[in-house]
Amino acid sequence: MKMLLIVFRESLEEEIHGLLQTHNVKAFTELHKVGGTGETGAAFHSFSWPGVNSMILTALSDDEAKRLVEGFKMFRDQRAQQQHGAKIPLRVFVLPCEQLV
């Protein structure tokens, strides 16, 4: 089992939810107004650093996680091409996951 930690700019929320639906992800936890900084800049929901991130956690089987990650890669690549190579504010991390309760 894998835990996917998906961090994305709030402006991508509709498309991220669409990817989850396309890949039949029915269970996840979403956190809104997540601040941070990285390759695509800062997002702290302030005058100096406009924008904010969201974060989704979902536990999936290894095969489901692999397919979803591939879907995110395709989305990122298509979006980067549309934006002439600009970095897309989307990161997906995969962690080992064991359900205990």
C-alpha positions as YAML, in Angstrom:
chain: A
units: angstrom
residues:
- id: 1
  name: MET
  ca: [0.00, 0.00, 0.00]
- id: 2
  name: LYS
  ca: [1.18, 3.56, -0.75]
- id: 3
  name: MET
  ca: [0.29, 6.96, 0.64]
- id: 4
  name: LEU
  ca: [0.26, 9.70, -1.98]
- id: 5
  name: LEU
  ca: [0.83, 13.22, -0.71]
- id: 6
  name: ILE
  ca: [-0.28, 15.62, -3.43]
- id: 7
  name: VAL
  ca: [0.55, 19.32, -3.05]
- id: 8
  name: PHE
  ca: [-0.81, 21.75, -5.63]
- id: 9
  name: ARG
  ca: [-1.72, 25.41, -6.14]
- id: 10
  name: GLU
  ca: [-5.36, 25.97, -5.27]
- id: 11
  name: SER
  ca: [-6.02, 27.19, -8.82]
- id: 12
  name: LEU
  ca: [-5.54, 23.58, -10.03]
- id: 13
  name: GLU
  ca: [-8.14, 22.13, -7.64]
- id: 14
  name: GLU
  ca: [-10.81, 21.35, -10.23]
- id: 15
  name: GLU
  ca: [-8.35, 19.55, -12.51]
- id: 16
  name: ILE
  ca: [-6.79, 17.61, -9.61]
- id: 17
  name: HIS
  ca: [-10.23, 16.45, -8.48]
- id: 18
  name: GLY
  ca: [-10.97, 15.43, -12.07]
- id: 19
  name: LEU
  ca: [-7.82, 13.27, -12.12]
- id: 20
  name: LEU
  ca: [-8.86, 11.62, -8.86]
- id: 21
  name: GLN
  ca: [-12.31, 10.85, -10.29]
- id: 22
  name: THR
  ca: [-10.84, 9.54, -13.56]
- id: 23
  name: HIS
  ca: [-8.67, 7.14, -11.57]
- id: 24
  name: ASN
  ca: [-11.57, 6.09, -9.29]
- id: 25
  name: VAL
  ca: [-10.03, 7.49, -6.12]
- id: 26
  name: LYS
  ca: [-12.97, 7.48, -3.75]
- id: 27
  name: ALA
  ca: [-11.25, 8.10, -0.40]
- id: 28
  name: PHE
  ca: [-8.89, 10.95, 0.40]
- id: 29
  name: THR
  ca: [-8.25, 13.73, 2.90]
- id: 30
  name: GLU
  ca: [-7.86, 17.30, 1.66]
- id: 31
  name: LEU
  ca: [-6.29, 20.23, 3.47]
- id: 32
  name: HIS
  ca: [-6.86, 23.78, 2.21]
- id: 33
  name: LYS
  ca: [-4.83, 26.97, 2.56]
- id: 34
  name: VAL
  ca: [-1.51, 25.18, 2.94]
- id: 35
  name: GLY
  ca: [1.42, 27.60, 2.80]
- id: 36
  name: GLY
  ca: [4.89, 26.83, 1.57]
- id: 37
  name: THR
  ca: [7.68, 27.63, -0.83]
- id: 38
  name: GLY
  ca: [9.49, 25.62, -3.46]
- id: 39
  name: GLU
  ca: [10.55, 25.48, -7.10]
- id: 40
  name: THR
  ca: [7.41, 27.24, -8.32]
- id: 41
  name: GLY
  ca: [7.61, 30.02, -5.75]
- id: 42
  name: ALA
  ca: [6.02, 30.88, -2.44]
- id: 43
  name: ALA
  ca: [2.34, 30.49, -1.60]
- id: 44
  name: PHE
  ca: [1.45, 32.01, 1.76]
- id: 45
  name: HIS
  ca: [-1.87, 33.77, 1.06]
- id: 46
  name: SER
  ca: [-0.50, 37.21, 1.86]
- id: 47
  name: PHE
  ca: [0.08, 40.45, -0.01]
- id: 48
  name: SER
  ca: [3.79, 39.65, -0.39]
- id: 49
  name: TRP
  ca: [3.22, 36.01, -1.34]
- id: 50
  name: PRO
  ca: [-0.16, 35.66, -3.09]
- id: 51
  name: GLY
  ca: [-1.65, 32.27, -3.73]
- id: 52
  name: VAL
  ca: [-2.18, 29.26, -1.55]
- id: 53
  name: ASN
  ca: [-1.72, 25.52, -1.87]
- id: 54
  name: SER
  ca: [-3.94, 22.57, -1.09]
- id: 55
  name: MET
  ca: [-2.79, 19.11, -0.08]
- id: 56
  name: ILE
  ca: [-4.43, 15.72, -0.58]
- id: 57
  name: LEU
  ca: [-3.52, 12.48, 1.16]
- id: 58
  name: THR
  ca: [-4.79, 9.18, -0.22]
- id: 59
  name: ALA
  ca: [-3.90, 5.57, 0.58]
- id: 60
  name: LEU
  ca: [-3.95, 3.27, -2.45]
- id: 61
  name: SER
  ca: [-2.79, -0.16, -3.51]
- id: 62
  name: ASP
  ca: [0.60, -0.19, -5.22]
- id: 63
  name: ASP
  ca: [-1.00, -0.61, -8.67]
- id: 64
  name: GLU
  ca: [-3.58, 2.14, -8.10]
- id: 65
  name: ALA
  ca: [-0.87, 4.50, -6.86]
- id: 66
  name: LYS
  ca: [1.33, 3.77, -9.89]
- id: 67
  name: ARG
  ca: [-1.53, 4.50, -12.32]
- id: 68
  name: LEU
  ca: [-2.47, 7.72, -10.53]
- id: 69
  name: VAL
  ca: [1.12, 8.95, -10.48]
- id: 70
  name: GLU
  ca: [1.34, 8.32, -14.23]
- id: 71
  name: GLY
  ca: [-1.87, 10.34, -14.66]
- id: 72
  name: PHE
  ca: [-0.33, 13.22, -12.70]
- id: 73
  name: LYS
  ca: [2.84, 13.06, -14.81]
- id: 74
  name: MET
  ca: [0.80, 13.25, -18.01]
- id: 75
  name: PHE
  ca: [-1.23, 16.18, -16.62]
- id: 76
  name: ARG
  ca: [1.93, 18.03, -15.56]
- id: 77
  name: ASP
  ca: [3.63, 17.46, -18.92]
- id: 78
  name: GLN
  ca: [0.59, 18.61, -20.92]
- id: 79
  name: ARG
  ca: [0.16, 21.68, -18.73]
- id: 80
  name: ALA
  ca: [3.88, 22.57, -18.98]
- id: 81
  name: GLN
  ca: [3.69, 22.28, -22.77]
- id: 82
  name: GLN
  ca: [0.64, 24.59, -22.83]
- id: 83
  name: GLN
  ca: [2.56, 27.09, -20.70]
- id: 84
  name: HIS
  ca: [5.71, 26.94, -22.83]
- id: 85
  name: GLY
  ca: [7.77, 24.94, -20.34]
- id: 86
  name: ALA
  ca: [6.76, 26.81, -17.19]
- id: 87
  name: LYS
  ca: [7.00, 24.80, -13.97]
- id: 88
  name: ILE
  ca: [3.61, 23.60, -12.77]
- id: 89
  name: PRO
  ca: [2.82, 24.07, -9.06]
- id: 90
  name: LEU
  ca: [2.12, 20.38, -8.46]
- id: 91
  name: ARG
  ca: [4.15, 17.85, -6.50]
- id: 92
  name: VAL
  ca: [3.30, 14.22, -5.76]
- id: 93
  name: PHE
  ca: [5.17, 12.27, -3.10]
- id: 94
  name: VAL
  ca: [4.79, 8.53, -2.49]
- id: 95
  name: LEU
  ca: [5.30, 7.06, 0.97]
- id: 96
  name: PRO
  ca: [5.00, 3.48, 2.21]
- id: 97
  name: CYS
  ca: [1.74, 3.02, 4.06]
- id: 98
  name: GLU
  ca: [0.44, 0.40, 6.48]
- id: 99
  name: GLN
  ca: [-3.08, 0.55, 7.87]
- id: 100
  name: LEU
  ca: [-3.00, -0.37, 11.56]
- id: 101
  name: VAL
  ca: [-6.56, 0.33, 12.71]
...
